Amino acid sequence: MAFPLSRRGLLGAAAAFPLVRTAWADAAIRVGGTTIEALRDGSFPLEPKMIPGADSDEGRALLGAAGLPPAGPTPEPVNAFLVRRAGRAWLIDAGCGGLFGPDFGKVPAALGASGIEPGAIEAVWLTHLHIDHAGGLLDPKGVARFPQAEILVQEAEIAYWSDDAARSRAPAEMGPFFDAAQAVLAAYRGRVRAVSGAADLAPGIAFMPLPGHTPGHSGVLVTDGNDRLLVWGDIVHSRILQMPHPEWSVIWDLDQAQARATRRRILDQAAADGLVVAGMHVAARGRIERRGNGYALVDAA
């Protein structure tokens, strides 16, 4: 597996790319009595070489058809999600914090704009422990940003990112990912709850295991009667490239074969069930439709 963009390169590219407002910036979605609001942490400039299958004539054609430079990059959001119900507040992921530079770390301001102080967050449900999902749990001094929050995360995630042997096998560029995960776990020591599988998070809200991107990668399924929303974490990093080509994996998928199988499975399920989905790198919620051998995400009102 190659990692063509260093952290320094990422910071430079991100600084050169403007933030993009989306429908999520102005609207939340209700699932029964629960409100889910996307919080934009920043915008990530994804280059086709980060999805090796897209570094091709077909990938360049898809970018061109979307009105983007055929060589990329594409502006991909980094989202966290605020979940509210009956005066209670939780987060699904927390964004990058300051770990990817000054163009990220906007979740705290977005929470403030929604009237939520850090101390009001009861729990943070982590889809996985990558920097752009867990880095925002720390303030600039490396201290826990959410003083009352319990962190819920799959035990397979904790085991992997705490494993020195796993680190030694990983590319050197992944070192900061291990450092960040371990810093988060240390800052919230005593308030980290390891769970396994489809664990309940709150009434009508549960983890949905979606492994492959990382060992414990999971979505969060919110259900109330016939209303459902799946926040699917990192099932896709590029709507333009991976929806028509779910077989195209990003370089950060740890088990690429498993990630491809999981992506295809959940896209099939969402299409069959009419499930509304949202993600950390998807600019708008939507429903999935089959299109030939691939899929499309159709924006949901």
C-alpha atoms as one frame of an Amber mdcrd trajectory, in Angstrom:
protein
   0.000   0.000   0.000   1.394   3.414  -0.965   0.746   6.651   0.883   1.538
   9.373  -1.670   0.602  12.355   0.481   2.517  13.131   3.637   0.996  15.049
   6.541   2.944  18.112   5.384   1.594  17.677   1.882  -1.923  17.302   3.222
  -1.672  20.534   5.171  -0.410  22.426   2.141  -3.105  21.037  -0.121  -5.851
  21.715   2.399  -4.735  25.313   2.803  -4.989  25.831  -0.936  -8.517  24.432
  -1.208 -11.582  26.502  -0.235 -14.280  25.191   2.064 -17.557  24.304   0.402
 -20.970  24.872   1.950 -23.521  22.101   1.476 -27.145  21.370   2.241 -25.998
  19.940   5.558 -24.701  23.366   6.564 -28.217  24.761   6.617 -30.431  21.843
   7.587 -30.627  18.957  10.011 -32.556  15.745   9.662 -35.139  14.411  12.078
 -35.562  10.725  12.808 -38.646  10.637  14.973 -37.769  12.642  18.066 -34.040
  12.708  17.274 -32.285  15.503  15.389 -29.006  14.838  13.581 -26.935  17.772
  12.358 -23.731  17.583  10.323 -20.870  19.702  11.668 -18.307  20.590   9.017
 -14.799  20.321  10.429 -13.034  21.207   7.193 -12.599  20.201   3.569 -10.095
  17.616   2.395  -8.538  17.819  -1.103  -8.681  14.211  -2.249  -6.400  13.395
  -5.160  -7.214  10.496  -7.529  -4.007   8.697  -6.556  -5.497   8.293  -3.076
  -8.050   6.014  -4.762  -5.700   4.063  -7.050  -8.478   2.762  -9.298  -9.498
   6.355  -9.978  -6.010   7.270 -11.190  -7.160   6.176 -14.621  -8.862   7.426
 -17.763 -12.212   6.421 -16.281 -11.527   8.274 -13.047 -10.423  11.392 -14.894
 -13.571  11.218 -17.031 -15.765  11.093 -13.931 -14.044  14.141 -12.467 -14.331
  16.032 -15.738 -18.022  15.189 -16.044 -18.517  16.635 -12.549 -16.933  19.916
 -13.633 -13.703  19.288 -11.737 -10.117  19.191 -13.010  -9.558  15.676 -14.426
  -6.400  15.419 -12.319  -8.325  16.426  -9.185  -8.460  17.131  -6.378 -12.059
  16.793  -5.263 -13.277  18.744  -2.214 -14.374  16.111   0.270 -15.942  17.169
   3.568 -14.766  16.103   6.986 -17.913  15.895   9.087 -18.876  15.084  12.627
 -22.528  14.779  13.654 -24.422  16.291  16.562 -27.269  14.096  17.807 -29.935
  15.664  20.033 -33.026  14.305  21.705 -35.121  15.626  24.603 -32.435  18.006
  25.843 -29.618  15.461  25.581 -26.638  15.788  23.213 -24.160  13.310  21.762
 -21.558  13.375  18.998 -20.766  10.896  16.275 -17.024  11.481  15.775 -15.327
  14.788  16.498 -13.359  15.850  13.424  -9.616  16.492  13.182  -9.123  19.101
  15.854  -5.861  20.927  15.195  -3.997  17.829  14.038  -4.367  18.607  10.306
  -3.724  22.318  10.531  -5.703  25.569  10.720  -8.186  24.761   7.945  -9.706
  22.049  10.108 -10.924  21.962  13.704 -14.211  23.797  13.133 -16.425  21.397
  15.089 -16.211  23.362  18.396 -17.379  26.551  16.684 -20.191  24.659  14.958
 -21.288  23.239  18.298 -21.278  26.724  19.793 -23.390  28.000  16.919 -25.897
  25.259  17.750 -25.952  26.332  21.399 -23.996  23.343  22.708 -21.138  23.738
  25.175 -18.455  20.995  25.347 -19.626  19.998  28.814 -23.100  19.235  27.488
 -21.900  16.344  25.306 -22.771  13.146  27.163 -20.950  10.721  24.871 -18.972
  10.571  21.659 -19.655   7.543  19.481 -16.544   6.929  17.400 -16.899   5.212
  14.047 -13.149   4.542  14.270  -9.945   6.060  15.612  -8.468   7.733  12.522
  -7.175  11.267  13.123  -9.942  12.985  11.158 -12.565  11.339  13.373 -10.955
  11.331  16.801  -8.438  14.207  16.730 -11.138  16.714  17.653 -11.548  15.025
  21.026  -8.387  16.858  22.139  -7.867  20.574  22.667  -4.653  22.288  21.468
  -2.892  21.233  24.677  -3.823  17.587  24.202  -6.421  17.696  26.991  -9.875
  16.127  26.671 -12.110  18.702  24.968 -15.363  17.201  26.271 -15.017  17.024
  30.063 -18.163  14.980  30.775 -18.252  12.763  27.703 -17.880   9.013  27.664
 -16.155   7.653  24.545 -17.740   4.580  22.989 -15.682   2.714  20.405 -15.365
  -0.834  19.165 -12.888  -2.922  21.142 -11.246  -4.018  17.880 -10.299  -0.372
  17.267  -8.695   0.025  20.658  -6.815  -3.247  20.258  -5.428  -2.345  16.837
  -4.305   1.218  17.546  -2.768   0.168  20.864  -0.774  -2.677  19.312   2.952
  -2.019  18.862   3.199  -4.966  16.480   0.466  -3.494  14.265   2.326  -0.199
  14.230   5.558  -1.890  13.209   3.805  -3.523  10.243   2.095  -0.319   9.102
   3.659   2.178   6.664   5.731   4.842   8.422   3.221   7.496   7.294   0.646
   5.905   9.597   2.721   6.680  12.700   0.807   9.919  13.449  -2.465   7.964
  13.268  -1.263   5.595  16.000   0.032   8.544  18.049  -3.285  10.381  17.815
  -5.383   7.335  18.682  -3.249   6.587  21.722  -3.330  10.239  22.842  -7.136
  10.227  22.693  -7.410   6.991  24.649  -5.010   8.343  27.278  -6.807  11.701
  27.603 -10.144   9.938  28.210  -8.770   7.137  30.384 -11.516   5.951  32.698
 -14.180   7.276  30.315 -13.561   4.968  27.338 -16.110   2.190  26.952 -15.117
  -0.609  24.596 -18.085  -2.270  22.918 -18.430  -5.103  20.446 -20.676  -5.484
  17.420 -24.109  -3.902  17.138 -23.978  -2.310  20.574 -26.819  -0.073  21.746
 -25.743   3.548  22.236 -29.069   5.105  23.245 -32.681   4.000  22.761 -33.131
   3.481  19.019 -29.451   4.169  18.268 -26.842   1.454  17.749 -23.489   0.759
  16.170 -23.542  -1.089  12.844 -20.235  -2.927  12.300 -18.769  -2.071   8.880
 -15.226  -3.482   9.038 -12.484  -3.208   6.461 -11.538   0.445   6.492 -10.235
  -0.287   9.985 -10.783  -3.419  12.111 -13.560  -1.884  14.194 -14.959   0.601
  11.691 -18.693   1.049  12.337 -21.640   3.149  11.342 -24.316   4.521  13.649
 -27.922   3.571  12.853 -30.677   5.839  14.205 -34.169   4.309  14.157 -37.578
   5.591  15.220 -40.524   3.641  13.854 -40.203   3.647  10.072 -37.675   6.501
  10.097 -34.024   5.503   9.824 -30.700   7.181   9.179 -27.347   5.447   8.845
 -24.273   7.583   9.472 -21.873   5.223   7.725 -18.481   6.612   8.662 -15.939
   6.083   5.874 -17.772   3.701   3.560 -16.909   6.153   0.778 -14.411   8.995
   0.632 -15.516  10.289  -2.771 -19.132  10.253  -3.896 -18.069  11.100  -7.455
 -15.566   8.273  -7.784 -16.624   5.463  -5.469 -20.391   5.414  -5.910 -20.127
   4.344  -9.571 -17.082   2.219  -8.695 -17.534   0.666  -5.237 -14.616  -1.632
  -6.041 -12.261   1.369  -5.888 -10.734   1.533  -2.411  -8.869   4.380  -0.766
  -5.280   3.879   0.313  -6.393   4.123   3.954  -8.591   1.000   3.784  -6.585
  -1.334   5.997  -8.163  -4.524   4.619  -9.055  -3.529   1.091 -10.851  -6.755
   0.163 -13.002  -6.569   3.284 -13.652  -2.851   2.765 -14.834  -3.502  -0.805
 -17.132  -6.303   0.347 -18.535  -4.159   3.167 -19.064  -1.190   0.837 -20.938
  -3.324  -1.704 -23.024  -4.976   1.015 -24.157  -1.760   2.676 -24.836  -0.026
  -0.639 -26.986  -2.987  -1.699 -28.817  -2.946   1.634 -29.384   0.814   1.546
 -30.710   0.627  -2.026 -33.035  -2.264  -1.231 -34.361  -0.757   1.996 -34.600
   2.895   0.946 -32.285   3.766   3.808 -31.218   7.392   4.226 -27.453   7.592
   4.625 -24.870  10.201   5.571 -21.143  10.022   6.028 -18.082  11.798   7.267
 -16.930  12.418   3.696 -20.314  12.884   2.036 -21.574  16.412   1.506 -25.301
  15.644   1.788 -27.555  12.957   3.146 -29.304  10.849   0.540 -30.733   7.570
  -0.609 -28.879   4.986  -2.656 -29.968   3.945  -6.151 -28.426   1.201  -8.258
 -26.924   2.482 -11.510 -25.594  -0.298 -13.735 -22.758  -2.008 -11.885 -22.517
   0.869  -9.431 -24.673   3.196  -7.405 -25.687   6.817  -7.033 -26.460   8.854
  -3.948 -29.633  10.855  -4.550 -30.015  13.801  -2.205 -32.829  13.383   0.313
 -34.941  16.386   1.281
